[in-house]
């Protein structure tokens, strides 16, 4: 592990991330940009990666056996498309060590963070314990914390290689779900919007993400 980096240096790097990555990448939502500026990503990555926290890359989540945090720009563009507003009841699926949950809380959402990686969930619970509007739940991602729904917003922090029907069923009316569809090539960030009985799907941009457990395609056998 390298030498500890000062809080001032981390703030400078965070500011550079917001201006040099997010703004340059088309993120213009001011409350969202403020949330990224005020939320210290280095506290959510594995300790040995703290010095890399503000690069635009996936990094192992703190405490995790396998979960990674998404690239900041990818996450920011997804959240901007989802149009997070204060008071949203949000489900954060595959939330890792809690970075996205902290961002959602910073823009006024009430968050249920769902994680199947127990080490990451423990790290999230420790880091977020003073945030009254965040609840960390351990469980299967495809079940979606159904007993706590419905949700105005569902953020899938990763890819699904099969249709996320179990999560879409938890959407309130109206409701939005954003994530990465890896069922075809190339994989794409997508936004589902539910209004009444209608469910629309919009492609946002091409990107790549790890496919979350519970959303892998089934194994088939040929005889």
Secondary structure, DSSP 8 states (H G I E B T S, - for coil): ------HHHHHHHHHHIIIIIIITTT---HHHHHHHHHS-GGGTB-GGGGGGTTSSS-EEBTT-SS-EE--HHHHHHHHHHHT--TT-EEEEET-TTSHHHHHHHHTT-EEEEEES-HHHHHHHHHHSTT-TTEEEEES-GGGTTGGG--EEEEEEEEEESS--HHHHTTEEEEEEEEEEE-SSSS-EEEEEEEETTEEEEEEEEE----B-TT-S-------
